[in-house]
Structures are given as C-alpha cells and as structure tokens.
Amino acid sequence: MSTEEWRHKLQASNAQQLAALQASIADVNAKVSSLGREQDRLLKAIQENTKALTAILQQLRPILKISVFNEPTSGTLTPNLEATNSPATFRVYACFDSAGVLSIVRKALGKAAIVENLNNGTALVANAKFKEDFGVEKGQTIAIQYSVSCNCLYLLVLEVPSVLAV
C-alpha cells in the first residue's frame, strides 16, 4: 500500500471517528438539555411542595393566647379569650404562690356563663405547676380565674391545634 493510500485510509478512519464523536457529543448535549428541563420541573415541584408544607406547619403551630409572669392577681386572670380555629383545644399551664382553685368561665352567644373548675375542683398546690387541656368552639369566650388573691408565678394559655392535642 502506498503512502497516499495510507493517508486516504487514515483520513477516512479519522472522518468516521470524528463523525461518531460528534454524534456522541450531540447525544450527550440532548441528554444534558433533557436533564436541565427535568431539573427545572423538579425544582418547581419542590418549591410548590415547600410552600404547601409551610402552610400546613403554620396551622400546626400553637397560638399564644396569653402569658402572665410573676404578677399579683385576684379573681379573673385573663380577658375573654376566643378560639382562632374551631374546634380548638386550649392548653393552660399555671403556677401560683398560694393554693387555690383554678377555673374557667365559659360564655357562648345568647347563653348564660358557666364556671368549670379545673383539676376536678381540687385546690392547686402552692408553687406547683399545673397543666390541663380543654375544648373551645367558635363563638365561645373563655376567661380564667383563680379563687384567691396571690402572685401568679406563671400563666400560659395556648391554642393548640386539635390534631396535636390528642
């Protein structure tokens, strides 16, 4: 085989390899482009799901109704508290420096107020923490009262999403 024939054969072989390489590069570019579109689609789905989950988590957060720290008190401790969601669960955490009965005054539109003693009507122990949950519906108001004048060491009332109150 002459040098000229070798050169033509080598050029033909190089041309074939170049064509195959260009085809591979085009295939890779197409796949990269497809991956880019898929990545964009997935990113958009993730962003939408993040917004939805954030909205759900906001609904699961307790809502602060009132907080009292180390203040003298007598009688009614809170204004009329209303549920933001219905039905709702109010969680009360309380600690007083004197023994007494903690109760709620429940009012509903057009109905007489009723008093519900917490802790089964048993006096709370001085300087001991107390926690209890109770239900509240839309249209009801709740006031919390203590039977003796004393220092309210801590009173916290939260509206807890019903799904978390179980």
Backbone as a printed PyTorch tensor [residue, N CA C, xyz], in Angstrom:
tensor([[[  0.8430,  -1.1590,   0.0000],
         [  0.0000,   0.0000,   0.0000],
         [  0.8960,   1.2320,   0.0000]],

        [[  0.5440,   2.1730,  -0.8270],
         [  1.3700,   3.3630,  -0.9660],
         [  1.0560,   4.3500,   0.1640]],

        [[  1.8970,   5.3100,   0.3360],
         [  1.7250,   6.3410,   1.3580],
         [  0.4490,   7.1200,   1.1260]],

        [[  0.1710,   7.3460,  -0.1240],
         [ -1.0410,   8.0820,  -0.4710],
         [ -2.2730,   7.2830,  -0.0630]],

        [[ -2.2520,   5.9920,  -0.2900],
         [ -3.3930,   5.1480,   0.0810],
         [ -3.5590,   5.1090,   1.6030]],

        [[ -2.4290,   5.0150,   2.3240],
         [ -2.4810,   5.0330,   3.7790],
         [ -3.0620,   6.3520,   4.2980]],

        [[ -2.6460,   7.4130,   3.6670],
         [ -3.1470,   8.7350,   4.0850],
         [ -4.6510,   8.8200,   3.8610]],

        [[ -5.1710,   8.3720,   2.7050],
         [ -6.6190,   8.3900,   2.4300],
         [ -7.3610,   7.4900,   3.4100]],

        [[ -6.7890,   6.3040,   3.6890],
         [ -7.4150,   5.3650,   4.6150],
         [ -7.4600,   5.9780,   6.0220]],

        [[ -6.3590,   6.6120,   6.4330],
         [ -6.2910,   7.2360,   7.7480],
         [ -7.2750,   8.4080,   7.8380]],

        [[ -7.3620,   9.2080,   6.7710],
         [ -8.3130,  10.3290,   6.7560],
         [ -9.7470,   9.8190,   6.8300]],

        [[-10.0690,   8.7460,   6.1340],
         [-11.4100,   8.1630,   6.1560],
         [-11.7270,   7.6450,   7.5620]],

        [[-10.7340,   6.9840,   8.1630],
         [-10.9200,   6.4570,   9.5160],
         [-11.1140,   7.6040,  10.5020]],

        [[-10.3020,   8.6420,  10.3620],
         [-10.4460,   9.8230,  11.2270],
         [-11.8000,  10.4910,  11.0290]],

        [[-12.2550,  10.5610,   9.7900],
         [-13.5510,  11.1650,   9.4890],
         [-14.6660,  10.3690,  10.1550]],

        [[-14.5620,   9.0270,  10.1010],
         [-15.5670,   8.1820,  10.7410],
         [-15.5460,   8.3720,  12.2570]],

        [[-14.3480,   8.4070,  12.8350],
         [-14.2300,   8.5980,  14.2840],
         [-14.7510,   9.9760,  14.6860]],

        [[-14.4560,  10.9920,  13.8890],
         [-14.9360,  12.3420,  14.1580],
         [-16.4540,  12.3840,  14.0860]],

        [[-17.0320,  11.7460,  13.0910],
         [-18.4940,  11.7080,  12.9550],
         [-19.1170,  11.0000,  14.1550]],

        [[-18.5210,   9.8750,  14.5760],
         [-19.0390,   9.1410,  15.7410],
         [-18.9160,   9.9870,  17.0080]],

        [[-17.7910,  10.6980,  17.1600],
         [-17.5890,  11.5640,  18.3080],
         [-18.5900,  12.7170,  18.3070]],

        [[-18.8220,  13.3180,  17.1390],
         [-19.7990,  14.4090,  17.0390],
         [-21.2040,  13.9020,  17.3660]],

        [[-21.5350,  12.6800,  16.9330],
         [-22.8420,  12.0950,  17.2470],
         [-22.9710,  11.8690,  18.7540]],

        [[-21.8960,  11.3890,  19.3800],
         [-21.9000,  11.1710,  20.8310],
         [-22.0640,  12.4930,  21.5730]],

        [[-21.3580,  13.5220,  21.1020],
         [-21.4600,  14.8480,  21.7330],
         [-22.8820,  15.3860,  21.5880]],

        [[-23.4860,  15.2260,  20.4290],
         [-24.8670,  15.6820,  20.2130],
         [-25.8140,  14.9240,  21.1330]],

        [[-25.5990,  13.6140,  21.3000],
         [-26.4330,  12.7980,  22.1830],
         [-26.2900,  13.2590,  23.6310]],

        [[-25.0470,  13.5160,  24.0600],
         [-24.8100,  13.9960,  25.4230],
         [-25.4710,  15.3610,  25.6280]],

        [[-25.3350,  16.2600,  24.6600],
         [-25.9620,  17.5830,  24.7600],
         [-27.4780,  17.4630,  24.8740]],

        [[-28.0720,  16.5540,  24.1050],
         [-29.5300,  16.3470,  24.1670],
         [-29.9300,  15.8450,  25.5560]],

        [[-29.1290,  14.9090,  26.1000],
         [-29.4330,  14.3760,  27.4360],
         [-29.2560,  15.4460,  28.5030]],

        [[-28.2160,  16.2620,  28.3850],
         [-27.9960,  17.3460,  29.3410],
         [-29.1570,  18.3360,  29.2890]],

        [[-29.5930,  18.6640,  28.0890],
         [-30.7290,  19.5730,  27.9290],
         [-31.9850,  18.9690,  28.5480]],

        [[-32.2020,  17.6820,  28.3100],
         [-33.3480,  16.9920,  28.8870],
         [-33.2540,  16.9770,  30.4110]],

        [[-32.0560,  16.7190,  30.9510],
         [-31.8540,  16.7440,  32.3920],
         [-32.1080,  18.1380,  32.9620]],

        [[-31.7000,  19.1520,  32.2310],
         [-31.9320,  20.5290,  32.6670],
         [-33.4220,  20.8220,  32.7820]],

        [[-34.1980,  20.3670,  31.7810],
         [-35.6470,  20.5680,  31.8300],
         [-36.2570,  19.7830,  32.9900]],

        [[-35.7760,  18.5550,  33.1910],
         [-36.2630,  17.7200,  34.3000],
         [-35.8880,  18.3520,  35.6380]],

        [[-34.6710,  18.8820,  35.7170],
         [-34.2320,  19.5480,  36.9430],
         [-35.1130,  20.7670,  37.2260]],

        [[-35.4130,  21.5550,  36.2070],
         [-36.2850,  22.7190,  36.3740],
         [-37.6720,  22.2920,  36.8530]],

        [[-38.1970,  21.2090,  36.2600],
         [-39.5180,  20.7170,  36.6500],
         [-39.5070,  20.2480,  38.1090]],

        [[-38.4510,  19.5090,  38.4850],
         [-38.3480,  19.0310,  39.8620],
         [-38.1710,  20.1790,  40.8470]],

        [[-37.3800,  21.1600,  40.4740],
         [-37.1720,  22.3210,  41.3390],
         [-38.4880,  23.0620,  41.5650]],

        [[-39.2680,  23.2270,  40.5060],
         [-40.5650,  23.8940,  40.6400],
         [-41.4920,  23.0890,  41.5450]],

        [[-41.5000,  21.7710,  41.3950],
         [-42.3340,  20.9140,  42.2460],
         [-41.8940,  21.0090,  43.7040]],

        [[-40.5930,  21.0340,  43.9380],
         [-40.0710,  21.1580,  45.3030],
         [-40.5020,  22.4910,  45.9170]],

        [[-40.4140,  23.5670,  45.1430],
         [-40.8130,  24.8870,  45.6440],
         [-42.2950,  24.9090,  45.9890]],

        [[-43.1320,  24.3140,  45.1340],
         [-44.5720,  24.2700,  45.4020],
         [-44.8610,  23.4400,  46.6450]],

        [[-44.1880,  22.2890,  46.7780],
         [-44.3880,  21.4480,  47.9560],
         [-43.9070,  22.1360,  49.2250]],

        [[-42.8160,  22.8920,  49.1240],
         [-42.3070,  23.6250,  50.2800],
         [-43.3210,  24.6610,  50.7440]],

        [[-43.9430,  25.3680,  49.8030],
         [-44.9760,  26.3540,  50.1590],
         [-46.1530,  25.6650,  50.8360]],

        [[-46.5790,  24.5200,  50.2920],
         [-47.7100,  23.7980,  50.8710],
         [-47.3750,  23.2900,  52.2720]],

        [[-46.1820,  22.7420,  52.4470],
         [-45.7760,  22.2430,  53.7620],
         [-45.6340,  23.3760,  54.7710]],

        [[-45.1350,  24.5110,  54.3330],
         [-45.0170,  25.6680,  55.2180],
         [-46.3930,  26.1090,  55.7010]],

        [[-47.3630,  26.1180,  54.7950],
         [-48.7330,  26.4890,  55.1720],
         [-49.2980,  25.4940,  56.1830]],

        [[-49.0320,  24.2120,  55.9740],
         [-49.5190,  23.1880,  56.9080],
         [-48.8430,  23.3560,  58.2650]],

        [[-47.5400,  23.5780,  58.2590],
         [-46.8220,  23.7480,  59.5230],
         [-47.3060,  24.9710,  60.2910]],

        [[-47.6570,  26.0280,  59.5830],
         [-48.1950,  27.2220,  60.2500],
         [-49.4810,  26.8810,  60.9980]],

        [[-50.2880,  25.9920,  60.4090],
         [-51.5380,  25.5970,  61.0540],
         [-51.2870,  24.7050,  62.2600]],

        [[-50.1300,  24.0830,  62.3360],
         [-49.8120,  23.1910,  63.4400],
         [-49.1350,  23.9090,  64.6050]],

        [[-48.8060,  25.1560,  64.4310],
         [-48.1490,  25.9070,  65.4960],
         [-49.1730,  26.3190,  66.5520]],

        [[-48.8170,  26.1720,  67.8330],
         [-49.7010,  26.6880,  68.8830],
         [-49.8080,  28.2120,  68.7730]],

        [[-50.9600,  28.7290,  69.1430],
         [-51.2020,  30.1770,  69.1120],
         [-51.2010,  30.6840,  70.5520]],

        [[-50.3270,  31.6300,  70.8410],
         [-50.2690,  32.2000,  72.1840],
         [-51.5150,  33.0460,  72.4270]],

        [[-52.2540,  32.7100,  73.4810],
         [-53.4360,  33.4860,  73.8440],
         [-53.1090,  34.4940,  74.9400]],

        [[-52.3400,  34.0690,  75.9220],
         [-51.9260,  34.9980,  76.9810],
         [-50.7550,  34.4030,  77.7540]],

        [[-49.9080,  35.2780,  78.2510],
         [-48.7860,  34.8650,  79.0920],
         [-48.6490,  35.8850,  80.2210]],

        [[-48.6480,  35.3980,  81.4610],
         [-48.5020,  36.2540,  82.6390],
         [-47.3260,  35.7030,  83.4340]],

        [[-46.4150,  36.5870,  83.8210],
         [-45.2320,  36.1330,  84.5610],
         [-45.0600,  36.9550,  85.8310]],

        [[-45.1610,  36.2850,  86.9750],
         [-44.8610,  36.8450,  88.2850],
         [-45.5660,  38.1810,  88.5340]],

        [[-46.8810,  38.1280,  88.4870],
         [-47.6940,  39.3340,  88.7270],
         [-48.7420,  39.0490,  89.7930]],

        [[-49.0250,  40.0550,  90.6210],
         [-50.0970,  39.8640,  91.6050],
         [-51.4380,  39.7540,  90.8660]],

        [[-52.3220,  38.9510,  91.4420],
         [-53.6050,  38.7540,  90.7840],
         [-54.6990,  38.5110,  91.8040]],

        [[-55.8900,  38.8020,  91.3900],
         [-57.0590,  38.4520,  92.2080],
         [-58.2280,  38.2560,  91.2550]],

        [[-58.8920,  37.1480,  91.3930],
         [-60.0690,  36.8870,  90.5650],
         [-59.7230,  36.4870,  89.1380]],

        [[-60.2780,  37.2760,  88.2000],
         [-60.1120,  36.9410,  86.7880],
         [-58.7010,  37.2760,  86.3220]],

        [[-58.0740,  36.2870,  85.6720],
         [-56.6790,  36.4390,  85.2460],
         [-56.5560,  36.8550,  83.7840]],

        [[-57.5580,  36.5670,  82.9940],
         [-57.4570,  36.8210,  81.5510],
         [-58.7060,  37.5360,  81.0570]],

        [[-58.5580,  38.2670,  79.9670],
         [-59.7500,  38.7870,  79.3070],
         [-60.4640,  37.6090,  78.6380]],

        [[-61.5620,  37.8800,  77.9880],
         [-62.2700,  36.8180,  77.2820],
         [-61.4430,  36.3660,  76.0830]],

        [[-60.9840,  35.1270,  76.1370],
         [-60.1650,  34.5540,  75.0730],
         [-61.0720,  33.8100,  74.1020]],

        [[-60.8090,  33.9750,  72.8180],
         [-61.6080,  33.3060,  71.7930],
         [-60.7280,  32.3680,  70.9810]],

        [[-61.3410,  31.3060,  70.5000],
         [-60.6240,  30.3570,  69.6470],
         [-60.4300,  30.9660,  68.2670]],

        [[-59.2540,  30.7730,  67.7170],
         [-58.9720,  31.2090,  66.3510],
         [-59.5190,  30.1940,  65.3630]],

        [[-59.3900,  28.9230,  65.7200],
         [-59.8900,  27.8300,  64.8940],
         [-60.9770,  27.0940,  65.6670]],

        [[-61.8360,  26.4100,  64.9590],
         [-62.8860,  25.6800,  65.6440],
         [-63.0450,  24.3040,  65.0250]],

        [[-63.1490,  23.2710,  65.8360],
         [-62.9580,  23.3030,  67.2930],
         [-61.4790,  23.4980,  67.6220]],

        [[-61.2270,  23.9520,  68.8320],
         [-59.8540,  24.1980,  69.2600],
         [-59.6410,  23.5830,  70.6330]],

        [[-58.3880,  23.4270,  70.9740],
         [-58.0200,  22.9740,  72.3100],
         [-57.1580,  24.0670,  72.9350]],

        [[-57.5920,  24.5300,  74.0930],
         [-56.7810,  25.4760,  74.8560],
         [-55.9780,  24.6700,  75.8670]],

        [[-54.7020,  24.9770,  75.9700],
         [-53.8340,  24.3460,  76.9650],
         [-53.4350,  25.4300,  77.9490]],

        [[-53.7360,  25.1990,  79.2160],
         [-53.3760,  26.1570,  80.2540],
         [-52.2620,  25.5420,  81.1120]],

        [[-51.2300,  26.3250,  81.3380],
         [-50.1350,  25.9590,  82.2340],
         [-50.1110,  27.0560,  83.2900]],

        [[-50.1640,  26.6590,  84.5560],
         [-50.2620,  27.6710,  85.6060],
         [-49.4400,  27.2840,  86.8230]],

        [[-48.9850,  28.3080,  87.5240],
         [-48.2770,  28.1230,  88.7920],
         [-48.5290,  29.3810,  89.6350]],

        [[-48.9920,  29.1830,  90.8750],
         [-49.3070,  30.2930,  91.7680],
         [-48.5550,  30.1110,  93.0830]],

        [[-48.3410,  31.2130,  93.8120],
         [-47.6080,  31.0890,  95.0750],
         [-48.5130,  30.7420,  96.2510]],

        [[-49.8120,  30.5850,  95.9910],
         [-50.7690,  30.1940,  97.0370],
         [-51.7180,  29.1450,  96.4810]],

        [[-52.1890,  28.2760,  97.3720],
         [-53.1450,  27.2460,  96.9640],
         [-54.4800,  27.9030,  96.6200]],

        [[-55.1470,  27.3740,  95.6230],
         [-56.4580,  27.8900,  95.2360],
         [-57.0150,  27.0610,  94.0940]],

        [[-58.2710,  27.3480,  93.7470],
         [-58.9460,  26.6060,  92.6780],
         [-58.8840,  27.4290,  91.3920]],

        [[-58.4060,  26.7920,  90.3400],
         [-58.3390,  27.4190,  89.0160],
         [-59.5800,  27.0070,  88.2400]],

        [[-60.2250,  27.9770,  87.6140],
         [-61.4390,  27.6590,  86.8580],
         [-61.5140,  28.5050,  85.5970]],

        [[-62.3960,  28.0680,  84.7150],
         [-62.6600,  28.8500,  83.5080],
         [-64.1190,  29.2820,  83.5380]],

        [[-64.3490,  30.4630,  82.9960],
         [-65.7100,  30.9580,  82.8140],
         [-65.9650,  30.9200,  81.3170]],

        [[-66.8880,  30.0590,  80.9270],
         [-67.1910,  29.8500,  79.5050],
         [-68.4830,  30.5890,  79.1800]],

        [[-68.4250,  31.4090,  78.1270],
         [-69.6090,  32.1340,  77.6620],
         [-69.8420,  31.7840,  76.1980]],

        [[-71.0910,  31.6780,  75.8410],
         [-71.4720,  31.4640,  74.4480],
         [-72.5630,  32.4690,  74.1260]],

        [[-72.5870,  32.9040,  72.8920],
         [-73.5340,  33.9240,  72.4600],
         [-74.9680,  33.5620,  72.8500]],

        [[-75.6100,  34.4510,  73.5930],
         [-77.0070,  34.2630,  73.9760],
         [-77.2350,  33.2540,  75.0850]],

        [[-76.1690,  32.7710,  75.7010],
         [-76.3040,  31.7750,  76.7760],
         [-75.6880,  32.3390,  78.0520]],

        [[-76.1480,  31.8240,  79.1900],
         [-75.5890,  32.2330,  80.4740],
         [-74.1830,  31.6520,  80.6200]],

        [[-73.3100,  32.3920,  81.2740],
         [-71.9420,  31.9320,  81.5080],
         [-71.9520,  30.7430,  82.4720]],

        [[-71.0200,  29.8350,  82.2660],
         [-70.8690,  28.7110,  83.1830],
         [-69.4370,  28.6890,  83.6960]],

        [[-69.2850,  28.2090,  84.9210],
         [-67.9630,  28.1060,  85.5380],
         [-67.5790,  26.6350,  85.5660]],

        [[-66.3740,  26.3520,  85.0800],
         [-65.8530,  24.9840,  85.0790],
         [-64.5710,  24.9650,  85.9020]],

        [[-64.5900,  24.2250,  86.9860],
         [-63.3920,  24.1140,  87.8230],
         [-62.4120,  23.1450,  87.1780]],

        [[-61.1740,  23.5700,  87.0940],
         [-60.1250,  22.6900,  86.5780],
         [-59.5690,  21.8530,  87.7260]],

        [[-58.7920,  20.8450,  87.4220],
         [-58.1910,  19.9620,  88.4220],
         [-59.2730,  19.3050,  89.2890]],

        [[-60.4140,  19.0040,  88.6560],
         [-61.5480,  18.3800,  89.3620],
         [-62.0080,  19.2010,  90.5630]],

        [[-61.8000,  20.5030,  90.5180],
         [-62.2390,  21.3750,  91.6040],
         [-61.3330,  21.3350,  92.8210]],

        [[-60.2550,  20.5950,  92.7320],
         [-59.3150,  20.4910,  93.8470],
         [-58.3370,  21.6640,  93.7920]],

        [[-58.0440,  22.2210,  94.9450],
         [-57.1130,  23.3600,  95.0040],
         [-55.7410,  22.9510,  94.4860]],

        [[-55.1440,  23.8520,  93.7250],
         [-53.7720,  23.6290,  93.2590],
         [-52.8230,  23.8210,  94.4310]],

        [[-51.7340,  23.1180,  94.4160],
         [-50.7200,  23.2430,  95.4600],
         [-49.8810,  24.4850,  95.1600]],

        [[-49.5770,  25.2540,  96.1940],
         [-48.7670,  26.4610,  96.0200],
         [-47.4080,  26.0930,  95.4160]],

        [[-46.9550,  26.9120,  94.4780],
         [-45.6530,  26.7680,  93.8270],
         [-45.4900,  25.4730,  93.0420]],

        [[-46.5810,  24.8480,  92.6900],
         [-46.5270,  23.6130,  91.8910],
         [-47.1520,  23.8950,  90.5290]],

        [[-46.5490,  23.3340,  89.5090],
         [-47.0740,  23.5750,  88.1580],
         [-48.3440,  22.7560,  87.9330]],

        [[-49.1840,  23.2850,  87.0600],
         [-50.4330,  22.6280,  86.6930],
         [-50.6230,  22.8000,  85.1940]],

        [[-51.0900,  21.7520,  84.5340],
         [-51.3430,  21.8310,  83.0890],
         [-52.6140,  21.0530,  82.7750]],

        [[-53.4740,  21.6530,  81.9490],
         [-54.6940,  20.9630,  81.5310],
         [-55.1480,  21.4990,  80.1820]],

        [[-55.7710,  20.6240,  79.4140],
         [-56.3510,  20.9880,  78.1190],
         [-57.8670,  20.9760,  78.2290]],

        [[-58.5100,  21.8570,  77.4480],
         [-59.9760,  21.8270,  77.3670],
         [-60.3960,  22.3620,  76.0060]],

        [[-61.5470,  21.9200,  75.5620],
         [-62.0490,  22.2950,  74.2400],
         [-62.7510,  23.6390,  74.2320]],

        [[-62.6490,  24.3080,  73.0960],
         [-63.3240,  25.5960,  72.8890],
         [-63.8390,  25.6150,  71.4540]],

        [[-65.0650,  26.1020,  71.2900],
         [-65.6480,  26.1980,  69.9580],
         [-65.7650,  27.6510,  69.5370]],

        [[-65.8830,  27.8600,  68.2450],
         [-66.0990,  29.2060,  67.7050],
         [-67.3530,  29.7840,  68.3600]],

        [[-67.3000,  31.0480,  68.7180],
         [-68.4460,  31.7070,  69.3380],
         [-68.4140,  31.6490,  70.8620]],

        [[-67.4930,  30.8900,  71.4180],
         [-67.3510,  30.8350,  72.8690],
         [-66.1910,  31.7320,  73.2940]],

        [[-66.3060,  32.2790,  74.4930],
         [-65.1820,  33.0020,  75.0830],
         [-64.8380,  32.3280,  76.4010]],

        [[-63.5670,  32.4080,  76.7380],
         [-63.0680,  31.7680,  77.9520],
         [-62.3160,  32.8110,  78.7700]],

        [[-62.6650,  32.9100,  80.0510],
         [-61.8960,  33.7290,  80.9950],
         [-61.3670,  32.7760,  82.0630]],

        [[-60.1610,  33.0010,  82.4840],
         [-59.5540,  32.1400,  83.5050],
         [-59.5100,  32.9110,  84.8100]],

        [[-59.9300,  32.2370,  85.8840],
         [-59.9290,  32.9030,  87.1860],
         [-59.3260,  31.9830,  88.2470]],

        [[-58.8310,  32.6340,  89.3150],
         [-58.2370,  31.9070,  90.4320],
         [-58.9750,  32.3210,  91.6920]],

        [[-59.1870,  31.3850,  92.5990],
         [-60.0780,  31.6310,  93.7390],
         [-59.4690,  32.4900,  94.8500]],

        [[-58.1680,  32.7230,  94.8250],
         [-57.5480,  33.5280,  95.8860],
         [-56.6620,  34.6160,  95.2820]],

        [[-56.4850,  35.6880,  96.0330],
         [-55.5390,  36.7310,  95.6290],
         [-54.1410,  36.2540,  95.9870]],

        [[-53.2280,  36.3460,  95.0380],
         [-51.8620,  35.8750,  95.2660],
         [-50.9910,  36.3500,  94.1170]],

        [[-49.7720,  35.8500,  94.0510],
         [-48.9140,  36.1100,  92.9010],
         [-49.0920,  34.9730,  91.9030]],

        [[-49.3810,  35.3680,  90.6900],
         [-49.4050,  34.3950,  89.5920],
         [-47.9560,  34.2820,  89.1380]],

        [[-47.3350,  33.1580,  89.4810],
         [-45.9310,  32.9900,  89.1180],
         [-45.7860,  32.8200,  87.6060]],

        [[-46.6950,  32.0360,  87.0350],
         [-46.6760,  31.8740,  85.5760],
         [-48.0190,  31.3400,  85.1110]],

        [[-48.5460,  31.9810,  84.1000],
         [-49.7740,  31.5100,  83.4580],
         [-49.5540,  31.6120,  81.9630]],

        [[-49.7800,  30.5200,  81.3000],
         [-49.6270,  30.4570,  79.8520],
         [-50.8540,  29.7720,  79.2810]],

        [[-51.4850,  30.4170,  78.3100],
         [-52.6240,  29.7950,  77.6280],
         [-52.3040,  29.7630,  76.1380]],

        [[-52.3370,  28.5600,  75.5880],
         [-52.0600,  28.3590,  74.1580],
         [-53.2820,  27.7350,  73.5080]],

        [[-53.5230,  28.1190,  72.2660],
         [-54.4900,  27.3820,  71.4570],
         [-53.6740,  26.3750,  70.6760]],

        [[-53.9180,  25.1150,  70.9770],
         [-53.1550,  24.0290,  70.3610],
         [-54.0150,  23.4300,  69.2470]],

        [[-53.4620,  23.2680,  68.0610],
         [-54.2540,  22.6120,  67.0090],
         [-54.7810,  21.2750,  67.5140]],

        [[-56.0410,  21.0170,  67.2610],
         [-56.6910,  19.8210,  67.7930],
         [-55.9510,  18.5460,  67.4290]],

        [[-55.3200,  18.5200,  66.2470],
         [-54.6040,  17.3260,  65.8220],
         [-53.4150,  17.0360,  66.7430]],

        [[-52.8590,  18.0610,  67.3990],
         [-51.7110,  17.8930,  68.2830],
         [-52.1220,  17.6750,  69.7290]],

        [[-53.3780,  17.9160,  70.0570],
         [-53.8170,  17.8950,  71.4460],
         [-54.1630,  16.4980,  71.9420]],

        [[-54.1270,  15.5250,  71.0700],
         [-54.5060,  14.1720,  71.4820],
         [-53.4550,  13.5270,  72.3430]]])
